[in-house]
Amino acid sequence: MAHEFNRREMIVAAGAAASLTTLAGLMPSRAAASGPKEAGKGTYTHMLPPLPYPEDALEPVLDRQTVNIHYSKHYAGYINGLNATIQKLAQARSSGDFSAIKALSRDLAFHGSGVVLHAIYFDSLGPKAGGVPGGKLGERINKDFGSFDTFWKQFCAASKAVEASGWGVLAWEPFSRCLMVMQAEKHQDLTSWGAMPILVCDVWEHAYYLKYQNRRDEYVDNFIRIVDWQKVGDRFDKVAAVAPEKR
């Protein structure tokens, strides 16, 4: 019995590791690390990928100015912050001085999570979107939540109820092999290790404040109109392929 349990745990862990490795493949190519990396130096950098649609393509749900500021200022800011942190960590390794490691570890989690979640956020949206997902994602949502309507109510409730700034998250959780709705605060808090986000709703105020001011609920209610379920479904297919669904 112990042998079977350990074998199953090893399979699950391998699936989770493969799922994490797949994350780079789910992100726009230029958002992932690029450039030569010298062993142990951490000299790679991240670049802001092109916005995959015109800035006004999400209107009237999100206005052009909000998309511009969010993408070119906030998303770019996280990429710059991550690059700076990577360089500081490389300098710490070179000098052997790890006195600032606590602050650098915090920065790495904060900026790194910001880069990943923003990449998924913008890549999941688009014009002429909305509706409901089909294919394997639609089937899995029905299996794990009972129906799409029930799932979306939970996703909206989680997004609206995030304390202060954060995200509503739909993720594939490879350990349990199921979809789950989670909240994230300040990017790196309230996460589940190994969970792979496939759709996120940014509820930091910079994502909606120019149009909705303090009306987060209204923004979240309209969010479904700009979700490109084909992209989300493609992302789910890739994740589930390396961490197979529970039968």
PyRosetta script that sets phi, psi and omega in degrees:
from pyrosetta import init, pose_from_sequence

init()
pose = pose_from_sequence("MAHEFNRREMIVAAGAAASLTTLAGLMPSRAAASGPKEAGKGTYTHMLPPLPYPEDALEPVLDRQTVNIHYSKHYAGYINGLNATIQKLAQARSSGDFSAIKALSRDLAFHGSGVVLHAIYFDSLGPKAGGVPGGKLGERINKDFGSFDTFWKQFCAASKAVEASGWGVLAWEPFSRCLMVMQAEKHQDLTSWGAMPILVCDVWEHAYYLKYQNRRDEYVDNFIRIVDWQKVGDRFDKVAAVAPEKR")
pose.set_psi(1, -45.3)
pose.set_omega(1, 179.3)
pose.set_phi(2, -62.3)
pose.set_psi(2, -37.1)
pose.set_omega(2, -179.6)
pose.set_phi(3, -63.4)
pose.set_psi(3, -44.3)
pose.set_omega(3, -179.4)
pose.set_phi(4, -64.9)
pose.set_psi(4, -40.7)
pose.set_omega(4, 179.1)
pose.set_phi(5, -62.7)
pose.set_psi(5, -46.1)
pose.set_omega(5, -179.2)
pose.set_phi(6, -63.7)
pose.set_psi(6, -38.2)
pose.set_omega(6, 179.0)
pose.set_phi(7, -64.2)
pose.set_psi(7, -43.2)
pose.set_omega(7, 179.8)
pose.set_phi(8, -64.8)
pose.set_psi(8, -41.7)
pose.set_omega(8, 179.9)
pose.set_phi(9, -63.0)
pose.set_psi(9, -37.4)
pose.set_omega(9, 178.8)
pose.set_phi(10, -66.2)
pose.set_psi(10, -38.8)
pose.set_omega(10, 178.5)
pose.set_phi(11, -64.8)
pose.set_psi(11, -44.7)
pose.set_omega(11, 179.8)
pose.set_phi(12, -63.0)
pose.set_psi(12, -44.5)
pose.set_omega(12, -179.7)
pose.set_phi(13, -63.1)
pose.set_psi(13, -39.3)
pose.set_omega(13, 178.1)
pose.set_phi(14, -64.0)
pose.set_psi(14, -39.1)
pose.set_omega(14, 177.4)
pose.set_phi(15, -64.6)
pose.set_psi(15, -39.9)
pose.set_omega(15, 178.6)
pose.set_phi(16, -64.9)
pose.set_psi(16, -41.6)
pose.set_omega(16, 179.5)
pose.set_phi(17, -64.8)
pose.set_psi(17, -41.6)
pose.set_omega(17, 178.3)
pose.set_phi(18, -64.5)
pose.set_psi(18, -37.4)
pose.set_omega(18, 178.5)
pose.set_phi(19, -62.7)
pose.set_psi(19, -41.7)
pose.set_omega(19, 178.3)
pose.set_phi(20, -65.7)
pose.set_psi(20, -38.9)
pose.set_omega(20, 178.6)
pose.set_phi(21, -62.1)
pose.set_psi(21, -31.5)
pose.set_omega(21, -178.1)
pose.set_phi(22, -71.5)
pose.set_psi(22, -16.4)
pose.set_omega(22, -174.8)
pose.set_phi(23, -54.5)
pose.set_psi(23, -42.2)
pose.set_omega(23, -179.9)
pose.set_phi(24, -60.4)
pose.set_psi(24, -31.6)
pose.set_omega(24, 179.0)
pose.set_phi(25, -75.4)
pose.set_psi(25, -14.6)
pose.set_omega(25, 179.9)
pose.set_phi(26, -90.9)
pose.set_psi(26, -9.2)
pose.set_omega(26, -175.2)
pose.set_phi(27, -102.2)
pose.set_psi(27, 153.5)
pose.set_omega(27, 173.0)
pose.set_phi(28, -52.9)
pose.set_psi(28, 140.0)
pose.set_omega(28, -168.2)
pose.set_phi(29, -56.0)
pose.set_psi(29, -39.8)
pose.set_omega(29, -175.1)
pose.set_phi(30, -80.0)
pose.set_psi(30, -11.2)
pose.set_omega(30, 176.7)
pose.set_phi(31, -77.5)
pose.set_psi(31, -21.7)
pose.set_omega(31, 178.7)
pose.set_phi(32, -80.0)
pose.set_psi(32, 168.4)
pose.set_omega(32, -178.9)
pose.set_phi(33, -60.1)
pose.set_psi(33, 140.9)
pose.set_omega(33, 179.3)
pose.set_phi(34, -139.5)
pose.set_psi(34, 163.7)
pose.set_omega(34, 179.3)
pose.set_phi(35, 89.5)
pose.set_psi(35, 164.3)
pose.set_omega(35, -178.2)
pose.set_phi(36, -68.0)
pose.set_psi(36, 145.2)
pose.set_omega(36, 177.7)
pose.set_phi(37, -120.4)
pose.set_psi(37, 116.1)
pose.set_omega(37, 176.7)
pose.set_phi(38, -80.8)
pose.set_psi(38, 133.3)
pose.set_omega(38, -174.5)
pose.set_phi(39, -51.1)
pose.set_psi(39, 122.3)
pose.set_omega(39, 175.7)
pose.set_phi(40, 80.1)
pose.set_psi(40, -5.8)
pose.set_omega(40, -174.7)
pose.set_phi(41, -96.3)
pose.set_psi(41, -21.4)
pose.set_omega(41, -179.6)
pose.set_phi(42, 62.4)
pose.set_psi(42, 43.8)
pose.set_omega(42, -174.3)
pose.set_phi(43, -89.7)
pose.set_psi(43, 3.1)
pose.set_omega(43, 178.0)
pose.set_phi(44, -70.3)
pose.set_psi(44, 157.6)
pose.set_omega(44, 178.1)
pose.set_phi(45, -132.6)
pose.set_psi(45, 161.7)
pose.set_omega(45, 176.8)
pose.set_phi(46, -111.1)
pose.set_psi(46, 147.0)
pose.set_omega(46, -178.1)
pose.set_phi(47, -125.5)
pose.set_psi(47, 148.0)
pose.set_omega(47, 177.2)
pose.set_phi(48, -72.5)
pose.set_psi(48, 120.0)
pose.set_omega(48, 179.5)
pose.set_phi(49, -76.6)
pose.set_psi(49, 161.4)
pose.set_omega(49, 176.2)
pose.set_phi(50, -63.9)
pose.set_psi(50, 143.0)
pose.set_omega(50, 173.3)
pose.set_phi(51, -63.4)
pose.set_psi(51, 129.8)
pose.set_omega(51, -171.9)
pose.set_phi(52, -77.6)
pose.set_psi(52, 9.3)
pose.set_omega(52, 179.0)
pose.set_phi(53, -159.3)
pose.set_psi(53, 162.3)
pose.set_omega(53, 178.1)
pose.set_phi(54, -60.5)
pose.set_psi(54, 152.9)
pose.set_omega(54, -176.6)
pose.set_phi(55, -61.4)
pose.set_psi(55, -26.0)
pose.set_omega(55, -179.4)
pose.set_phi(56, -96.0)
pose.set_psi(56, 8.9)
pose.set_omega(56, -173.9)
pose.set_phi(57, -71.0)
pose.set_psi(57, -18.7)
pose.set_omega(57, -176.6)
pose.set_phi(58, -97.1)
pose.set_psi(58, 2.2)
pose.set_omega(58, 176.7)
pose.set_phi(59, -68.8)
pose.set_psi(59, 148.0)
pose.set_omega(59, 5.6)
pose.set_phi(60, -88.8)
pose.set_psi(60, 1.4)
pose.set_omega(60, -177.7)
pose.set_phi(61, -65.8)
pose.set_psi(61, -47.2)
pose.set_omega(61, 175.8)
pose.set_phi(62, -127.9)
pose.set_psi(62, 129.8)
pose.set_omega(62, -177.2)
pose.set_phi(63, -80.2)
pose.set_psi(63, 160.8)
pose.set_omega(63, -176.6)
pose.set_phi(64, -57.7)
pose.set_psi(64, -43.1)
pose.set_omega(64, -176.6)
pose.set_phi(65, -65.3)
pose.set_psi(65, -40.4)
pose.set_omega(65, 177.9)
pose.set_phi(66, -62.8)
pose.set_psi(66, -45.6)
pose.set_omega(66, 179.4)
pose.set_phi(67, -61.4)
pose.set_psi(67, -42.7)
pose.set_omega(67, -179.8)
pose.set_phi(68, -61.1)
pose.set_psi(68, -50.0)
pose.set_omega(68, -178.2)
pose.set_phi(69, -65.5)
pose.set_psi(69, -44.1)
pose.set_omega(69, -177.9)
pose.set_phi(70, -61.1)
pose.set_psi(70, -44.8)
pose.set_omega(70, -174.8)
pose.set_phi(71, -77.5)
pose.set_psi(71, -52.1)
pose.set_omega(71, -171.2)
pose.set_phi(72, -82.6)
pose.set_psi(72, -17.8)
pose.set_omega(72, -179.9)
pose.set_phi(73, -108.1)
pose.set_psi(73, -58.1)
pose.set_omega(73, -174.0)
pose.set_phi(74, -74.7)
pose.set_psi(74, -53.0)
pose.set_omega(74, 178.9)
pose.set_phi(75, -59.6)
pose.set_psi(75, -46.3)
pose.set_omega(75, 178.1)
pose.set_phi(76, -61.6)
pose.set_psi(76, -35.1)
pose.set_omega(76, 179.2)
pose.set_phi(77, -62.7)
pose.set_psi(77, -39.0)
pose.set_omega(77, 177.9)
pose.set_phi(78, -67.8)
pose.set_psi(78, -38.6)
pose.set_omega(78, 177.4)
pose.set_phi(79, -63.3)
pose.set_psi(79, -44.4)
pose.set_omega(79, 177.8)
pose.set_phi(80, -63.0)
pose.set_psi(80, -41.0)
pose.set_omega(80, 178.6)
pose.set_phi(81, -64.3)
pose.set_psi(81, -39.4)
pose.set_omega(81, 178.0)
pose.set_phi(82, -66.1)
pose.set_psi(82, -44.0)
pose.set_omega(82, 179.0)
pose.set_phi(83, -60.8)
pose.set_psi(83, -42.6)
pose.set_omega(83, 179.2)
pose.set_phi(84, -63.3)
pose.set_psi(84, -40.5)
pose.set_omega(84, 179.9)
pose.set_phi(85, -66.4)
pose.set_psi(85, -41.5)
pose.set_omega(85, 178.0)
pose.set_phi(86, -58.9)
pose.set_psi(86, -43.1)
pose.set_omega(86, 179.5)
pose.set_phi(87, -66.0)
pose.set_psi(87, -40.0)
pose.set_omega(87, 178.8)
pose.set_phi(88, -64.8)
pose.set_psi(88, -38.0)
pose.set_omega(88, 177.1)
pose.set_phi(89, -66.7)
pose.set_psi(89, -37.9)
pose.set_omega(89, 176.4)
pose.set_phi(90, -63.4)
pose.set_psi(90, -40.3)
pose.set_omega(90, 177.7)
pose.set_phi(91, -65.3)
pose.set_psi(91, -37.9)
pose.set_omega(91, 178.5)
pose.set_phi(92, -63.6)
pose.set_psi(92, -40.7)
pose.set_omega(92, 178.4)
pose.set_phi(93, -66.4)
pose.set_psi(93, -39.5)
pose.set_omega(93, -179.5)
pose.set_phi(94, -65.9)
pose.set_psi(94, -39.6)
pose.set_omega(94, -177.0)
pose.set_phi(95, -87.1)
pose.set_psi(95, -20.1)
pose.set_omega(95, -175.4)
pose.set_phi(96, 78.3)
pose.set_psi(96, 10.5)
pose.set_omega(96, -179.2)
pose.set_phi(97, -100.2)
pose.set_psi(97, 104.9)
pose.set_omega(97, -179.1)
pose.set_phi(98, -108.6)
pose.set_psi(98, 27.0)
pose.set_omega(98, -177.7)
pose.set_phi(99, -65.1)
pose.set_psi(99, -24.4)
pose.set_omega(99, -179.0)
pose.set_phi(100, -101.8)
pose.set_psi(100, 17.9)
pose.set_omega(100, -171.6)
pose.set_phi(101, -63.9)
pose.set_psi(101, -33.4)
pose.set_omega(101, -179.1)
pose.set_phi(102, -63.3)
pose.set_psi(102, -47.8)
pose.set_omega(102, 179.6)
pose.set_phi(103, -66.7)
pose.set_psi(103, -39.8)
pose.set_omega(103, 179.9)
pose.set_phi(104, -67.5)
pose.set_psi(104, -37.2)
pose.set_omega(104, 177.4)
pose.set_phi(105, -64.5)
pose.set_psi(105, -40.1)
pose.set_omega(105, 176.0)
pose.set_phi(106, -61.7)
pose.set_psi(106, -46.5)
pose.set_omega(106, -179.3)
pose.set_phi(107, -62.8)
pose.set_psi(107, -38.9)
pose.set_omega(107, 179.9)
pose.set_phi(108, -62.3)
pose.set_psi(108, -44.8)
pose.set_omega(108, 178.9)
pose.set_phi(109, -66.3)
pose.set_psi(109, -42.4)
pose.set_omega(109, -176.1)
pose.set_phi(110, -68.1)
pose.set_psi(110, -54.5)
pose.set_omega(110, -177.5)
pose.set_phi(111, -71.4)
pose.set_psi(111, -38.9)
pose.set_omega(111, 179.3)
pose.set_phi(112, -62.8)
pose.set_psi(112, -43.3)
pose.set_omega(112, 177.5)
pose.set_phi(113, -65.4)
pose.set_psi(113, -37.6)
pose.set_omega(113, 177.8)
pose.set_phi(114, -61.7)
pose.set_psi(114, -40.7)
pose.set_omega(114, 178.9)
pose.set_phi(115, -64.4)
pose.set_psi(115, -49.1)
pose.set_omega(115, -177.6)
pose.set_phi(116, -62.3)
pose.set_psi(116, -48.7)
pose.set_omega(116, -175.5)
pose.set_phi(117, -68.5)
pose.set_psi(117, -37.5)
pose.set_omega(117, 177.1)
pose.set_phi(118, -67.6)
pose.set_psi(118, -37.3)
pose.set_omega(118, 177.4)
pose.set_phi(119, -60.0)
pose.set_psi(119, -45.1)
pose.set_omega(119, 179.8)
pose.set_phi(120, -68.9)
pose.set_psi(120, -40.5)
pose.set_omega(120, -179.1)
pose.set_phi(121, -57.7)
pose.set_psi(121, -57.9)
pose.set_omega(121, -176.0)
pose.set_phi(122, -68.1)
pose.set_psi(122, -31.0)
pose.set_omega(122, -179.6)
pose.set_phi(123, -77.5)
pose.set_psi(123, -12.0)
pose.set_omega(123, -179.4)
pose.set_phi(124, -94.2)
pose.set_psi(124, -6.1)
pose.set_omega(124, -175.1)
pose.set_phi(125, -106.9)
pose.set_psi(125, 166.5)
pose.set_omega(125, 177.1)
pose.set_phi(126, 173.6)
pose.set_psi(126, 166.0)
pose.set_omega(126, 176.0)
pose.set_phi(127, -73.5)
pose.set_psi(127, 159.0)
pose.set_omega(127, 178.8)
pose.set_phi(128, 53.4)
pose.set_psi(128, 41.8)
pose.set_omega(128, -178.4)
pose.set_phi(129, -106.3)
pose.set_psi(129, -151.8)
pose.set_omega(129, 179.8)
pose.set_phi(130, 88.7)
pose.set_psi(130, -159.0)
pose.set_omega(130, -177.9)
pose.set_phi(131, 76.5)
pose.set_psi(131, -149.7)
pose.set_omega(131, -179.9)
pose.set_phi(132, -130.3)
pose.set_psi(132, 152.4)
pose.set_omega(132, -179.3)
pose.set_phi(133, -76.0)
pose.set_psi(133, 149.3)
pose.set_omega(133, 173.2)
pose.set_phi(134, -113.4)
pose.set_psi(134, -160.1)
pose.set_omega(134, 176.0)
pose.set_phi(135, 61.3)
pose.set_psi(135, -153.5)
pose.set_omega(135, -176.8)
pose.set_phi(136, -64.8)
pose.set_psi(136, -35.5)
pose.set_omega(136, 179.5)
pose.set_phi(137, -63.7)
pose.set_psi(137, -45.9)
pose.set_omega(137, 178.4)
pose.set_phi(138, -59.4)
pose.set_psi(138, -42.4)
pose.set_omega(138, 178.4)
pose.set_phi(139, -63.3)
pose.set_psi(139, -41.7)
pose.set_omega(139, -177.6)
pose.set_phi(140, -69.2)
pose.set_psi(140, -38.1)
pose.set_omega(140, 176.6)
pose.set_phi(141, -60.8)
pose.set_psi(141, -45.1)
pose.set_omega(141, 178.5)
pose.set_phi(142, -61.8)
pose.set_psi(142, -37.2)
pose.set_omega(142, -178.7)
pose.set_phi(143, -71.0)
pose.set_psi(143, -41.8)
pose.set_omega(143, -173.9)
pose.set_phi(144, -87.5)
pose.set_psi(144, -23.0)
pose.set_omega(144, -176.4)
pose.set_phi(145, -120.8)
pose.set_psi(145, -7.4)
pose.set_omega(145, 179.8)
pose.set_phi(146, 97.6)
pose.set_psi(146, -41.8)
pose.set_omega(146, 178.2)
pose.set_phi(147, -165.8)
pose.set_psi(147, 162.3)
pose.set_omega(147, 176.4)
pose.set_phi(148, -63.5)
pose.set_psi(148, -40.5)
pose.set_omega(148, -178.6)
pose.set_phi(149, -60.0)
pose.set_psi(149, -42.9)
pose.set_omega(149, 178.6)
pose.set_phi(150, -65.2)
pose.set_psi(150, -44.0)
pose.set_omega(150, 177.1)
pose.set_phi(151, -57.6)
pose.set_psi(151, -48.7)
pose.set_omega(151, -174.4)
pose.set_phi(152, -65.6)
pose.set_psi(152, -35.6)
pose.set_omega(152, 175.9)
pose.set_phi(153, -62.0)
pose.set_psi(153, -41.8)
pose.set_omega(153, 178.7)
pose.set_phi(154, -68.0)
pose.set_psi(154, -42.2)
pose.set_omega(154, 179.9)
pose.set_phi(155, -62.0)
pose.set_psi(155, -44.3)
pose.set_omega(155, 178.8)
pose.set_phi(156, -65.0)
pose.set_psi(156, -43.5)
pose.set_omega(156, -179.4)
pose.set_phi(157, -62.0)
pose.set_psi(157, -42.1)
pose.set_omega(157, 179.0)
pose.set_phi(158, -64.7)
pose.set_psi(158, -42.1)
pose.set_omega(158, -179.3)
pose.set_phi(159, -65.2)
pose.set_psi(159, -42.7)
pose.set_omega(159, -178.6)
pose.set_phi(160, -68.3)
pose.set_psi(160, -30.9)
pose.set_omega(160, -172.5)
pose.set_phi(161, -92.7)
pose.set_psi(161, 1.8)
pose.set_omega(161, 177.0)
pose.set_phi(162, -58.0)
pose.set_psi(162, 129.3)
pose.set_omega(162, -179.6)
pose.set_phi(163, -73.8)
pose.set_psi(163, 124.6)
pose.set_omega(163, -178.8)
pose.set_phi(164, 60.8)
pose.set_psi(164, -123.1)
pose.set_omega(164, -175.0)
pose.set_phi(165, -102.5)
pose.set_psi(165, 145.6)
pose.set_omega(165, 179.2)
pose.set_phi(166, 166.9)
pose.set_psi(166, -149.3)
pose.set_omega(166, -171.2)
pose.set_phi(167, -145.2)
pose.set_psi(167, 147.8)
pose.set_omega(167, 161.6)
pose.set_phi(168, -93.8)
pose.set_psi(168, 138.9)
pose.set_omega(168, -170.6)
pose.set_phi(169, -135.0)
pose.set_psi(169, 130.0)
pose.set_omega(169, 164.6)
pose.set_phi(170, -103.0)
pose.set_psi(170, 123.6)
pose.set_omega(170, -174.5)
pose.set_phi(171, -134.5)
pose.set_psi(171, 150.6)
pose.set_omega(171, 169.3)
pose.set_phi(172, -91.1)
pose.set_psi(172, 121.0)
pose.set_omega(172, -176.6)
pose.set_phi(173, -102.9)
pose.set_psi(173, 103.4)
pose.set_omega(173, -170.0)
pose.set_phi(174, -70.0)
pose.set_psi(174, -23.3)
pose.set_omega(174, -179.4)
pose.set_phi(175, -68.6)
pose.set_psi(175, -45.7)
pose.set_omega(175, 177.4)
pose.set_phi(176, -89.5)
pose.set_psi(176, -13.9)
pose.set_omega(176, -178.6)
pose.set_phi(177, 57.4)
pose.set_psi(177, 59.0)
pose.set_omega(177, 177.4)
pose.set_phi(178, -155.0)
pose.set_psi(178, 162.9)
pose.set_omega(178, 173.1)
pose.set_phi(179, -81.2)
pose.set_psi(179, 144.5)
pose.set_omega(179, 174.8)
pose.set_phi(180, -144.0)
pose.set_psi(180, 148.6)
pose.set_omega(180, 174.7)
pose.set_phi(181, -98.1)
pose.set_psi(181, 128.2)
pose.set_omega(181, -179.0)
pose.set_phi(182, -130.8)
pose.set_psi(182, 168.9)
pose.set_omega(182, 169.9)
pose.set_phi(183, -112.8)
pose.set_psi(183, 151.5)
pose.set_omega(183, 172.2)
pose.set_phi(184, -129.8)
pose.set_psi(184, 133.0)
pose.set_omega(184, 175.6)
pose.set_phi(185, -110.4)
pose.set_psi(185, 131.4)
pose.set_omega(185, 179.1)
pose.set_phi(186, 53.2)
pose.set_psi(186, 36.8)
pose.set_omega(186, 177.8)
pose.set_phi(187, 73.3)
pose.set_psi(187, -53.3)
pose.set_omega(187, -164.9)
pose.set_phi(188, -102.5)
pose.set_psi(188, -6.3)
pose.set_omega(188, -177.7)
pose.set_phi(189, -94.9)
pose.set_psi(189, 153.5)
pose.set_omega(189, 176.7)
pose.set_phi(190, 65.8)
pose.set_psi(190, 26.3)
pose.set_omega(190, 178.9)
pose.set_phi(191, -88.6)
pose.set_psi(191, 172.1)
pose.set_omega(191, 174.4)
pose.set_phi(192, -121.5)
pose.set_psi(192, 122.1)
pose.set_omega(192, -175.2)
pose.set_phi(193, -56.8)
pose.set_psi(193, 129.7)
pose.set_omega(193, 177.3)
pose.set_phi(194, 89.6)
pose.set_psi(194, -15.7)
pose.set_omega(194, -179.6)
pose.set_phi(195, -65.7)
pose.set_psi(195, 137.9)
pose.set_omega(195, -175.7)
pose.set_phi(196, -108.5)
pose.set_psi(196, 108.2)
pose.set_omega(196, -180.0)
pose.set_phi(197, -68.2)
pose.set_psi(197, 134.3)
pose.set_omega(197, 176.7)
pose.set_phi(198, -117.4)
pose.set_psi(198, -16.8)
pose.set_omega(198, 174.5)
pose.set_phi(199, -150.3)
pose.set_psi(199, 134.2)
pose.set_omega(199, 178.6)
pose.set_phi(200, -134.9)
pose.set_psi(200, 147.6)
pose.set_omega(200, 174.2)
pose.set_phi(201, -115.9)
pose.set_psi(201, 114.2)
pose.set_omega(201, -178.3)
pose.set_phi(202, -77.6)
pose.set_psi(202, 116.2)
pose.set_omega(202, 177.8)
pose.set_phi(203, -114.4)
pose.set_psi(203, 20.3)
pose.set_omega(203, 163.5)
pose.set_phi(204, -65.3)
pose.set_psi(204, 145.1)
pose.set_omega(204, -174.0)
pose.set_phi(205, -60.9)
pose.set_psi(205, -28.8)
pose.set_omega(205, -179.0)
pose.set_phi(206, -64.4)
pose.set_psi(206, -16.8)
pose.set_omega(206, -178.7)
pose.set_phi(207, -78.0)
pose.set_psi(207, -18.5)
pose.set_omega(207, -172.8)
pose.set_phi(208, -146.2)
pose.set_psi(208, -4.9)
pose.set_omega(208, -165.0)
pose.set_phi(209, -67.5)
pose.set_psi(209, -34.0)
pose.set_omega(209, -177.8)
pose.set_phi(210, -61.9)
pose.set_psi(210, -36.1)
pose.set_omega(210, -179.0)
pose.set_phi(211, -93.1)
pose.set_psi(211, -41.0)
pose.set_omega(211, -171.5)
pose.set_phi(212, -106.1)
pose.set_psi(212, -5.3)
pose.set_omega(212, -175.5)
pose.set_phi(213, 50.6)
pose.set_psi(213, -120.1)
pose.set_omega(213, -177.7)
pose.set_phi(214, -95.9)
pose.set_psi(214, 16.3)
pose.set_omega(214, -175.7)
pose.set_phi(215, -93.6)
pose.set_psi(215, 66.0)
pose.set_omega(215, -178.8)
pose.set_phi(216, -58.1)
pose.set_psi(216, -41.6)
pose.set_omega(216, -177.2)
pose.set_phi(217, -57.4)
pose.set_psi(217, -40.7)
pose.set_omega(217, -179.5)
pose.set_phi(218, -65.4)
pose.set_psi(218, -42.1)
pose.set_omega(218, 176.6)
pose.set_phi(219, -60.2)
pose.set_psi(219, -46.9)
pose.set_omega(219, -178.8)
pose.set_phi(220, -65.1)
pose.set_psi(220, -39.9)
pose.set_omega(220, 179.0)
pose.set_phi(221, -62.1)
pose.set_psi(221, -33.1)
pose.set_omega(221, -179.9)
pose.set_phi(222, -85.1)
pose.set_psi(222, -11.8)
pose.set_omega(222, -173.4)
pose.set_phi(223, -58.7)
pose.set_psi(223, -34.5)
pose.set_omega(223, -177.1)
pose.set_phi(224, -60.5)
pose.set_psi(224, -23.9)
pose.set_omega(224, -176.6)
pose.set_phi(225, -73.1)
pose.set_psi(225, -14.9)
pose.set_omega(225, -178.2)
pose.set_phi(226, -119.4)
pose.set_psi(226, 7.5)
pose.set_omega(226, 176.9)
pose.set_phi(227, -78.9)
pose.set_psi(227, 125.1)
pose.set_omega(227, 176.3)
pose.set_phi(228, -92.0)
pose.set_psi(228, 97.0)
pose.set_omega(228, -173.1)
pose.set_phi(229, -68.7)
pose.set_psi(229, -23.1)
pose.set_omega(229, 176.0)
pose.set_phi(230, -63.5)
pose.set_psi(230, -43.6)
pose.set_omega(230, 178.1)
pose.set_phi(231, -66.2)
pose.set_psi(231, -42.4)
pose.set_omega(231, 179.4)
pose.set_phi(232, -64.2)
pose.set_psi(232, -41.1)
pose.set_omega(232, 178.4)
pose.set_phi(233, -63.9)
pose.set_psi(233, -40.2)
pose.set_omega(233, 176.8)
pose.set_phi(234, -62.0)
pose.set_psi(234, -39.8)
pose.set_omega(234, 179.5)
pose.set_phi(235, -65.4)
pose.set_psi(235, -41.9)
pose.set_omega(235, 178.3)
pose.set_phi(236, -62.3)
pose.set_psi(236, -43.1)
pose.set_omega(236, -179.4)
pose.set_phi(237, -58.3)
pose.set_psi(237, -41.0)
pose.set_omega(237, -179.6)
pose.set_phi(238, -66.4)
pose.set_psi(238, -42.4)
pose.set_omega(238, -178.6)
pose.set_phi(239, -69.1)
pose.set_psi(239, -46.1)
pose.set_omega(239, -177.6)
pose.set_phi(240, -66.0)
pose.set_psi(240, -24.7)
pose.set_omega(240, -179.6)
pose.set_phi(241, -67.1)
pose.set_psi(241, -31.8)
pose.set_omega(241, -179.3)
pose.set_phi(242, -99.4)
pose.set_psi(242, -13.9)
pose.set_omega(242, 174.6)
pose.set_phi(243, -132.5)
pose.set_psi(243, 81.8)
pose.set_omega(243, -167.5)
pose.set_phi(244, -55.3)
pose.set_psi(244, 151.6)
pose.set_omega(244, 179.8)
pose.set_phi(245, -65.1)
pose.set_psi(245, 151.2)
pose.set_omega(245, 177.5)
pose.set_phi(246, -77.6)
pose.set_psi(246, 130.2)
pose.set_omega(246, -177.2)
pose.set_phi(247, -98.5)
pose.dump_pdb("model.pdb")
